[in-house]
Amino acid sequence: MTLLFIFDMDDVLYDYDWRVRMAGMTELTGLSLEQLRERWWHDRGEWAAEAGEYATADEYLSAFVDAVGMPIDEAEWVRVRGDAMTVWPESLAAVRRASELGQVTLLTNNGPLVHKHLATLAPELVELFGDHLFTSSSYGARKPNPVVFQRVLDAYGVQPEHAFFADDLRVNVEGAESLGITAYHFGTPAGLLAAIEEFAASRQDTPGATGAS
């Protein structure tokens, strides 16, 4: 069985500045940060979208438009999201190494509109992940809920002891660990690479575990 390496995106593979995104949303909508929080960035809005509340990008955008009370151009929404992201090449190098050792996949807490535009928002990931770029909304649950991790394992047909997960939030790491997944609380790209190598080495003699061919 191939080893599975699961990676978060924001603040693991990219620097993600939420303040920059909210400043862009304020410019786009004319709403203050407080108003944006009240209307969308809460557990009935964005967090629900991340958990699969909206099946498609169009449904997401429609709900967002209703919440903020004004029409929003999809391309502008995507631009604002992308402006808050800066790639970390050293982290991508660690992912590349993982891809030599097994299967890599993305699991980022985001809704279907981000999923639709991942290739635009994170073009550097396309070569590394191919068709394995997913948001939590794709699985109908969000981190740290163990359900989302189990659904990833089921999708790839992998047992938890053959899976590795990296995330910048301790609570998400703990969610993965609760299923028996080896998880790394992201600190540095060098630390990520070391954790990947250690995990792969520890599984070399595990029955059913193999690297990528």
C-alpha positions, 0 to 999 in steps of 0.5 A: 500500500502506498503511503499517503501524505496529506497537506494543509495549504494556508500557513503550511505551503503558503503564507496566508495573511487573513488581514490582507484578505479582509482588507481586500474584502472591505475594499470590494464590499465597503463593509468593515471587518466587524460587518464581514464577521457578522455577515459571513465569517462565522459558523453559519457562513464561511465555516459551514461552507468549509464543512460542505454546506454548499455543493457548488461554487455557484451556490457558495457565491450566491449565499455570500452575495446574499449575506453581504447584500451586494453583487460580487464578481467571482473573479474579484473574489478570487483575486482578493483571496489570491492577494493574501497568499505567498508561496513558500518554495521550501515547503513545496520542496518538502511536498516534492520529496513526499511525492517521491515516497508516496501519494500526496493530496491537499486538504485545506479548510475552504469552500467550493469556490476556493476548490473551483479556483485552486489551480488559479490561487495555487498554481505551484501546486498543480504540478505537485498534486495533479488532480489531488487538490481538495478543499474540506468542502469536497469531503463534507466536513472540516478539520479538526472533525475526525470525519474529514480525515476518515473520508480522506483515508476512505477515498484513497483506501489507506489505513491511518498508520500509512498516512501522514498529515501536516497542518499549522493548527494544533487542533487539526493535528490532534484531529488527525492523530485521534484516528492514528494518523501520524501528524506534524504540527507545522513549524518550519519547512525544514521541520516538515521535510524532516518529519516526512523523512522520519515517517517514511523511514519508520514505515519501510518495514511496515507490512503493506506500505510502499513508496511511490513507484 
